[in-house]
Amino acid sequence: MLNAPILSPYLAPAPHRSIGLYRLAVTPTARRNRPPSANPNNPIQPTLPQQRSIALLHPPHPHLVNSTQPMRLFQHAALLCLCTSAIAQTTPPPTDPGIRTLDQVMHGISSGAPASAIWSPDSKRLTYLAGDTDANGKPGDIIQIDPDTGKASVLASAEQLSKLSADAVNEKDKDHRARYSMSDYLWAPDSKHLLLDNGGKLWLYDIAAANGTLVVDTKSGSGDDPKFSPDAHFVSYLRNHNLYVHPVANGNETALTNTNPDTLLNGEVDWVYLEELDVRSNYFWSPDSKSIAYLQADEAKVPTYPITDFIPTHPTIDNQRYPQPGDPNPNVRVGIVPVKGGKTRFIDLPFSAGNDYIPRFGWVDPNTVFIQVLTRSHQHLNIYFADVHSGKTRLVASDNDPKFLDFSTDLNILPHGRFLLQSWRDGHNHIYLYSFDEHHPLAADATLTRQLTQGDYEVESLIVEPNTETIFYTATVEGDPTKKTFWSIQPDGTGKQKLTPDFGTFFTQVSPDGAHFNLYASDRSAPPSVSICTVAKSCISLWKSKPLPPATGVTSSIVTVTAADGKTKLYGTLTLPASTTAASVPLILNPYAGPTPNSGIVDTWGSPSFDEILAQHGFAVLDVDSRGSGGRGRDFVQAAYRNFGPIQFSDQLAALDQILARYPQLDPKRLGWWGWSWGGSFTLYAMTHSDRFRAGVAVAPVTDWRNYDSIYTERFLGLPSENADAYKEDAPVTSAAKLKGRLLIAHGTGDDNVHLANTIQFIQPLIDAGIPYDLQLFPRKTHSIAGPTARNELFNRILWQFDTYLKPQAP
């Protein structure tokens, strides 16, 4: 998805996918790599370099519920702040503790918070990796917390762990692990050992003995995707696009697949599935540890995009497989292979090769797998059961929408022939319980038993505790998408209880036994804190942030406006400097406004932030969610159907006029706009479709939707051959020659999400039309433009752009 990375979460692993009984259902890094929020202390899903601590990708019991606002694509630089110094000469002297700096924005008020925690399978420990300022241990220590007392101690010291390997993990590998939240360690099922992944070397660490033994060197770095078998006798992993298993004790590895073409991926996740379908693994162990189901993806017909490194004397090229709208997609199929080795049995399904997707698959029981097929149009999701021995299949359930489906496709298998699905068929994303023949899963279609949740709110994520079958889920507050709440309910619909107060932002994980959960939470009145709670609602505080003094001369609040249709309520945030003199304050719009899984505007702690820095330099900042963004139900999101500009822009103009009328200190003649990714595209759209904006900044923008990837773009715009007018009219490049105001475009030359070609294509018509523009390139940087030097350069440049072209009074 169009977005960029953000800060690490607190006591929460990143979203991931594992299939079967312990199924994690989160809002789809990635449901896609979502854009960051306005709050620098909001622990949204980690992606690229802001992730400063490890996160478990495949825990044995992934009981995580992640409820946060979407990663609003660099909507606010507060989340992009790996900057290490204040804004250069423009920053007021730091004699006032309420003066904000980029260094404060980077560090926020989260220093010392427990981060990226993992429950042990026996639920007796919650563990995390200590950071630089952790009060419970030294950097690199694995800390354990007793859930009953909250007492913290060192489980494994950094010194002990460093003895296992002296090999350095290369920067590319670190970057990939951070971007997609891949694990550096995971718990063994016996809760007595850890599997440490040091750049592809898998070490079994004995907690009691405080030592480790090398299981195998996968030689695959961040792409090895290691897992324990359910019986803990084997470790599985990937190497060179093939799947392997190795005994945990003594023995040799077994290659379960042995294909040679680099374009044939066995159990490996390709870029587009990773980015747009939120897939974090493409192979899964059978419950009896005898077989593995894996996805084979053939990318031979997927076009490549050349990502060039211009720094060497002889530039190098990385040819990325990247399907654009209308291009062939990876051709995928599910295979079953015995752990002892042997021939793979591939499951034959009704499927359009090179078009349709298999977003989820997994085990129903040791003899049966489920496979989901999502059509290329995103209008049909079919769920098949397949007998792994005979290959026989049956379509057991489906979901359809005349426009598009865009919600979590996770399937949670429950004991006794039941599973949970999420759907927005009634207008909001809710949980549905289905039943099937437990002993003969293919004997009949699955039956919808009941809808477990309903109302004017969105279920954002869920997990199931298998022993009691309790369903834990996070949802927006009914009628108020700016807040979230954590709930539990039984499969029969009884026992529904609210487990937390309403918060704007929180992460929570449930222990494997369902007795405890750890909670990170904040709202505008309560700064971030971390607690460990029992389901009976008693909580122990583990960490509390230390808020900075209020930003001097700055106010920030949630505002409500009416959309351009005259009836739909929109939410936004407005950050203001102190001035009340009429027309004295220039206003910068900073919306994301593209399709996202959740609401972008939430009631969360939002200080320190880049908005506050802008306000202390005399600017007001307005961010409003347009129709087409998430967290408000099916119809609200589907405003983006075949529409990537006009509706969203009309809502922004309607919101702008209402805010200008309410706040006379805002100057309607000094308006600016900036955004990142979709927000960057929106900046270009605004400045080419209106003359109201004097200055703008577009970071890593898509300038032609034919340039972006197939899955994301076609979900909303369809195929270019079927909707050519929208592709043309909604592309900023089409109207580039109509650009008004002074524009800065910033882009990383190594961006593998929104390619540099977008910016190059946009500036050509500017040159042809003789329109001046500013261009800032960041060599080798990806979509996040990460790193302190680059970030300082970028954010200082953004501030300079508005100081220079927006702040002066109009003549």
Salt bridges, closest charged atoms under 4 A:
ASP103 OD1 - HIS107 ND1 3.31
ASP141 OD2 - LYS138 NZ 3.85
ASP148 OD1 - HIS516 NE2 3.31
GLU159 OE1 - LYS138 NZ 3.81
ASP167 OD2 - LYS201 NZ 2.51
GLU171 OE2 - LYS174 NZ 3.61
ASP173 OD2 - ARG177 NE 3.11
ASP184 OD1 - ARG177 NH1 3.30
ASP190 OD2 - HIS193 ND1 2.83
ASP197 OD2 - ARG177 NH2 3.11
ASP206 OD2 - HIS193 NE2 3.53
ASP225 OD1 - HIS58 NE2 2.79
ASP231 OD2 - HIS233 ND1 3.32
GLU253 OE2 - ARG239 NH2 2.56
ASP262 OD1 - HIS241 NE2 3.92
GLU268 OE1 - HIS241 ND1 2.69
GLU275 OE1 - ARG179 NH2 3.73
ASP278 OD2 - ARG17 NH2 2.32
ASP278 OD1 - ARG280 NH2 3.67
ASP309 OD1 - ARG780 NE 2.92
ASP399 OD2 - ARG425 NH2 3.61
ASP406 OD1 - ARG31 NH2 2.77
ASP406 OD1 - ARG32 NH1 3.22
ASP406 OD1 - ARG715 NE 3.84
ASP410 OD2 - ARG17 NH1 2.12
ASP410 OD1 - ARG23 NH2 2.92
ASP410 OD1 - ARG360 NE 2.89
GLU438 OE2 - HIS416 ND1 3.97
ASP445 OD1 - ARG394 NE 2.95
ASP456 OD1 - HIS428 NE2 3.18
GLU458 OE2 - HIS428 ND1 2.53
GLU460 OE2 - LYS484 NZ 3.10
GLU469 OE2 - HIS416 NE2 3.94
GLU469 OE1 - ARG418 NH2 2.54
ASP502 OD1 - LYS498 NZ 2.93
ASP565 OD2 - ARG627 NH1 3.65
ASP603 OD2 - LYS483 NZ 2.35
ASP611 OD2 - HIS76 ND1 2.46
GLU612 OE1 - ARG100 NE 2.84
ASP623 OD2 - ARG72 NH1 2.89
ASP623 OD2 - HIS76 NE2 3.51
ASP625 OD1 - ARG72 NH2 2.94
ASP635 OD1 - ARG634 NE 3.29
ASP651 OD1 - ARG627 NH2 2.80
ASP657 OD1 - ARG692 NH2 2.91
ASP667 OD2 - ARG670 NE 2.80
ASP704 OD2 - ARG706 NH2 2.73
GLU714 OE1 - ARG376 NE 2.73
ASP751 OD2 - HIS747 NE2 3.43
ASP751 OD2 - HIS783 ND1 2.71
ASP752 OD1 - ARG179 NH1 2.68
ASP774 OD2 - ARG742 NE 3.00
ASP774 OD2 - ARG797 NH2 3.72
ASP803 OD1 - LYS807 NZ 2.98
